[in-house]
């Protein structure tokens, strides 16, 4: 059986959700680039992933009191 979802997996903040989505899309694009041997696609994926991580970090820093 599958585990019950508690709702804690996804960020509640829309900006945080967008940042997490950006990281995931970058990771997928990077993996596809590696699989097909396309260095440009791999680099775009890496850049997108790093941008999403930076965005998420900025969001977390701004939410701290």
Secondary structure, 3 states (H helix, E strand, C coil): CCCCCCCCCCCCCHHHHHHHHHHHHHHHHHHHHHHHCCHHHHHHHHHHHHHHHHHHHHHHHHHCC
